[in-house]
Amino acid sequence: MAKILMKGNEALAEAAIRAGCKAFFGYPITPQNEVPGYMADQLPLRGGVYLQAESEVAAINMVYGAAGAGARVMTSSSSPGISLKQEGISYIAAAELPCVIANVVRCGPGLGGIQPSQGDYFQAVKGGGHGDYRLIVLAPGSVQEMAELTTLAFDLADKWRNPVMILSDGILGQMMEPVEFPEDYQPLEVEKPWATTGAKGRERNIVNTLDIIPESLEKKVEKLLEKYERIKREEVRWKEEGTEDAEIILVGYGTSARIARSAMEQARQKGLKVGLFRPITLFPFPEERLRALAGPGRQFLAVEMSAGQMIEDVRLAVEGRSPVHLCRRLGGMVPTPEDVLAKIQELVEGRAS
């Protein structure tokens, strides 16, 4: 396979096209504009449809329509734009329609700035719209993974009839690294008898999320919850390094995990027993593995570009078996390996709160 030097946003878009994406609906916002830009240039040339909607609200409802017709469809945006899409995302999840949503996160709250952040973790993982629903959430840690996890996202969306979110950030979206695209990839083929493809010769299909009979709606939501439990059992993904003998385990995803890895390597050079745990699926969160790693004589340090959101899931996972601490930066500021190393030193010396 040949390596291509690409921005993360471009790798995501190219991978989507190779995964069989046939429609993209979006609206410009920094720092994800390379995604719709690449799609506008390439998707129509390769058998797909690109359309810039009049707003983020329009874009997500166009996704709803294309997904209901059985197409592989995608949208992308950055934080405030994703907020505007939340009602539509809730509808899509309720209708059990497969689609891919990419969030190249920028700092907030509000309009905030265009610098990178991880402040959308709660929104992505806990459900930013109304009702009891979940997205499958994938967190790439490199430009290569921007491509690989996009391909996976389309397959998981079809497999589970569920929207999948790629939770990236402004650094991963804008940075350039070599990328390889496998030539032998074949999209997962899933029958879609529920799709609204025309009712000639069969009963019509109806895509609708309104159910005003409480007993009926309760059964539908229970069915969704059962699906999410199966996703928890079958689709959890993570990577870990140096955890076997670690007394301190750094936990981070995306860009924060890259920074944490550098800090871990520097700590190891100083003789400190430090490991790294990187969730790749944020939902389902790899709670069972984290729980297995917890115990006496071991501490966890969450590294985040947020006020501390993922740390709540880390604490829930370890169930009080180990102390859990936080190293954070906010407002578009990015923690350095030296910031993390200083926090590690505090833990070693027993000075951390």
C-alpha positions in Angstrom: 0.0 0.0 0.0 1.3 3.5 -0.9 1.5 6.1 1.8 -0.2 9.4 1.2 0.5 12.6 3.2 -2.9 14.0 4.2 -4.6 16.1 6.7 -6.8 14.3 9.2 -9.9 15.9 7.8 -9.0 14.8 4.3 -8.2 11.3 5.4 -11.6 11.0 7.0 -13.3 12.2 3.9 -11.3 9.9 1.6 -12.0 6.9 3.8 -15.7 7.7 3.8 -15.8 7.7 0.0 -13.9 4.4 0.0 -16.3 3.0 2.5 -19.2 3.5 0.1 -20.5 6.9 1.3 -23.0 8.0 -1.3 -24.3 11.2 0.2 -22.8 14.0 2.2 -24.7 16.9 3.7 -22.9 19.6 5.6 -22.4 23.3 6.4 -19.0 25.1 6.8 -17.5 25.7 10.2 -13.8 25.8 11.3 -11.8 23.5 12.0 -13.6 20.8 9.9 -13.9 22.7 6.6 -11.5 20.3 4.8 -14.1 17.5 5.1 -16.9 19.2 3.1 -14.3 20.7 0.8 -12.8 17.3 0.0 -16.3 15.8 -0.4 -17.4 18.6 -2.7 -14.4 18.0 -4.9 -14.3 14.2 -4.9 -17.7 12.7 -4.0 -19.6 13.7 -7.2 -16.7 12.4 -9.3 -17.0 9.0 -7.6 -20.7 8.3 -7.9 -22.0 10.2 -4.9 -24.0 13.3 -4.0 -22.6 16.4 -2.2 -24.9 19.1 -1.0 -24.1 22.1 1.2 -27.3 22.7 3.2 -28.6 26.0 4.3 -27.9 25.2 7.9 -26.7 22.5 10.3 -30.3 21.8 11.1 -31.1 21.2 7.4 -28.0 19.1 7.0 -28.9 16.6 9.7 -32.4 16.2 8.4 -31.1 15.5 5.0 -29.0 12.8 6.6 -32.2 11.5 8.2 -33.9 11.2 4.7 -31.0 9.6 2.9 -30.4 7.1 5.8 -34.1 6.2 5.7 -33.7 5.4 2.0 -30.9 3.0 2.9 -27.9 5.0 1.6 -24.5 5.2 3.3 -24.6 8.9 4.4 -22.4 11.2 6.4 -22.3 14.7 7.8 -19.6 16.6 9.7 -19.3 19.7 11.7 -17.5 21.2 14.7 -18.9 21.8 18.2 -21.5 24.6 17.8 -22.7 23.0 14.6 -23.1 19.6 16.2 -25.1 21.2 18.9 -27.5 22.5 16.3 -27.8 18.9 14.9 -28.8 17.3 18.2 -32.6 17.2 17.6 -32.0 15.4 14.3 -29.5 13.0 15.8 -32.1 12.0 18.4 -34.6 11.4 15.6 -32.1 9.3 13.7 -31.3 7.2 16.7 -34.9 6.7 17.5 -35.6 5.6 14.0 -32.6 3.2 14.1 -31.1 4.6 11.0 -27.4 4.1 10.2 -25.3 7.1 9.5 -21.9 8.6 10.3 -21.4 12.0 12.1 -18.0 13.5 12.5 -17.3 16.1 15.1 -13.9 17.9 14.8 -14.2 19.5 18.2 -13.3 23.1 19.0 -13.3 24.9 22.3 -16.4 26.4 24.0 -18.8 26.8 25.5 -20.8 29.0 23.2 -19.0 30.1 20.0 -15.8 29.8 22.0 -12.8 29.7 19.7 -11.5 27.6 16.8 -8.7 25.9 18.8 -8.9 22.2 19.7 -10.8 20.9 22.6 -12.4 17.7 24.1 -15.2 19.5 25.7 -17.9 17.7 23.7 -17.3 14.3 25.4 -20.5 14.5 27.5 -22.5 15.6 24.5 -21.2 12.7 22.4 -21.2 9.9 24.9 -24.1 10.6 27.1 -26.5 11.8 24.3 -26.7 15.5 23.5 -30.3 15.4 22.3 -33.5 14.4 24.1 -34.6 11.0 25.2 -32.9 7.7 26.1 -30.5 7.0 23.2 -26.8 6.4 22.6 -24.4 6.8 19.7 -21.5 4.5 19.1 -18.6 6.9 19.6 -15.1 6.3 18.1 -12.0 8.4 19.1 -9.2 8.4 16.6 -5.7 9.1 17.9 -3.8 9.7 14.6 -4.5 10.6 11.0 -4.3 6.9 10.1 -7.0 6.2 12.6 -9.1 9.0 11.2 -9.2 6.9 8.1 -9.5 3.5 9.7 -12.2 4.4 12.2 -14.2 6.2 9.5 -14.4 2.9 7.6 -15.3 1.1 10.8 -17.9 3.7 11.6 -19.9 3.0 8.4 -19.7 -0.8 9.0 -20.8 -0.4 12.6 -23.7 1.9 11.6 -25.1 -0.6 9.2 -24.4 -3.6 11.5 -26.3 -2.0 14.4 -28.7 0.3 12.6 -27.4 3.1 14.7 -25.7 6.5 14.2 -21.9 6.5 14.8 -20.0 9.5 15.8 -16.3 10.1 15.1 -15.1 12.3 17.9 -12.0 14.1 16.6 -10.5 17.5 17.5 -9.0 20.5 15.7 -5.4 19.1 16.1 -6.2 15.7 14.5 -8.3 17.4 11.8 -5.6 19.8 10.8 -2.4 17.8 11.3 -0.7 16.0 8.4 0.7 12.4 8.6 1.2 9.5 6.2 -1.9 7.4 5.6 -2.4 4.0 4.0 -5.7 2.9 2.5 -6.1 -0.8 2.1 -6.9 -1.8 -1.4 -8.8 -5.0 -0.4 -11.4 -3.3 1.8 -15.0 -4.4 1.1 -17.9 -2.6 2.8 -20.0 -4.7 5.1 -23.0 -5.8 3.1 -26.2 -5.6 5.2 -29.8 -6.2 4.0 -32.0 -3.2 4.6 -35.6 -4.4 4.2 -36.8 -1.5 6.3 -35.5 1.2 3.8 -37.9 3.5 2.0 -36.9 2.5 -1.5 -40.3 2.3 -3.1 -43.2 0.0 -2.3 -43.8 -1.6 -5.6 -44.5 -5.3 -5.0 -44.3 -5.1 -1.2 -45.8 -3.4 1.8 -44.7 0.2 2.3 -42.1 1.0 4.9 -42.7 3.9 7.3 -39.9 5.8 9.1 -41.4 7.6 12.0 -40.4 8.3 15.6 -43.7 9.6 16.9 -45.5 7.2 19.3 -48.0 8.8 21.6 -49.1 5.6 23.3 -46.9 5.3 26.4 -47.0 1.5 26.5 -45.9 1.2 22.9 -43.1 3.8 23.2 -41.8 2.1 26.4 -41.4 -1.2 24.4 -39.5 0.7 21.6 -37.1 2.3 24.1 -36.6 -1.0 25.9 -35.6 -2.5 22.6 -33.1 0.3 22.0 -31.6 -0.2 25.5 -31.2 -3.9 24.8 -29.3 -3.1 21.6 -27.0 -0.7 23.5 -26.2 -3.5 26.0 -25.3 -5.8 23.1 -23.1 -3.1 21.7 -21.4 -2.8 25.1 -20.6 -6.5 25.0 -19.4 -6.8 21.4 -17.9 -3.5 20.3 -15.6 -2.2 23.0 -12.1 -1.2 21.9 -9.0 0.1 23.6 -5.2 0.0 23.5 -2.8 0.0 26.5 0.9 0.3 26.9 3.1 -0.4 29.8 0.2 -1.2 32.2 1.6 -4.6 33.4 3.9 -3.1 36.1 2.5 0.5 36.1 1.9 2.2 39.4 0.3 5.2 37.6 -1.8 4.6 34.5 -2.5 7.6 32.3 -5.9 7.6 30.6 -6.6 9.7 27.5 -8.2 9.6 24.1 -7.4 11.3 20.9 -4.8 14.1 21.0 -4.6 13.9 24.8 -3.5 10.2 24.5 -0.6 11.2 22.2 0.5 13.8 24.7 0.2 11.3 27.5 2.3 8.7 25.6 5.1 11.2 25.4 4.9 11.9 29.1 4.8 8.1 29.8 8.0 7.7 27.8 9.7 10.5 29.7 8.6 9.1 33.0 9.9 5.6 32.1 13.3 7.2 31.3 13.2 8.6 34.9 12.5 5.1 36.3 8.9 5.8 37.1 6.4 3.0 36.5 3.8 4.7 34.3 1.5 3.2 31.7 -1.1 4.4 29.2 -4.7 3.3 28.6 -6.4 4.7 25.5 -10.1 4.2 24.9 -10.9 3.9 21.2 -14.6 3.5 21.8 -15.9 6.1 24.1 -19.3 4.4 23.9 -19.1 1.6 24.7 -16.5 2.7 27.2 -13.9 0.0 28.1 -15.0 -0.1 31.8 -14.4 -3.7 32.4 -10.8 -3.6 31.4 -10.2 -0.4 33.5 -11.9 -2.1 36.5 -9.6 -5.1 36.1 -6.5 -2.8 36.1 -7.6 -1.0 39.3 -6.4 -2.0 42.7 -4.2 -1.2 45.7 -0.9 0.5 44.9 -2.1 1.9 41.5 -3.4 5.3 40.6 -5.0 6.7 37.5 -4.4 10.1 35.9 -6.9 11.3 33.3 -5.4 13.7 30.7 -8.1 15.9 29.0 -8.5 19.0 27.0 -11.7 19.8 29.0 -12.8 20.6 32.5 -12.7 16.8 33.2 -15.4 14.8 31.5 -14.0 11.4 30.6 -12.7 11.2 34.2 -16.2 10.6 35.4 -16.4 7.4 33.4 -12.9 6.4 34.6 -14.1 6.8 38.2 -17.2 4.8 37.6 -15.2 2.1 36.0 -12.6 1.7 38.8 -15.4 1.7 41.5 -13.2 3.3 44.1 -10.5 0.6 43.9 -7.8 3.2 42.9 -7.5 7.0 43.2 -8.3 8.9 40.0 -6.7 12.3 39.3 -6.9 14.9 36.5 -4.5 16.8 34.4 -6.4 19.3 32.2 -6.2 22.4 30.0 -9.1 24.5 28.9 -10.2 27.0 26.3 -8.2 25.7 23.4 -5.0 25.3 25.5 -3.3 22.0 25.0 -1.5 20.1 27.8 2.1 19.5 27.2 4.0 16.3 28.1 5.8 18.4 30.7 2.4 19.3 32.3 1.5 15.7 32.5 5.0 14.7 33.8 4.7 17.4 36.6 1.4 15.9 37.7 2.9 12.4 37.7 5.7 13.7 39.9 3.1 15.1 42.3 1.4 11.7 42.5 4.8 9.9 43.1 5.5 12.3 45.9 2.1 12.2 47.4 1.4 15.9 46.8 -1.6 15.6 44.4 -5.1 16.5 45.6 
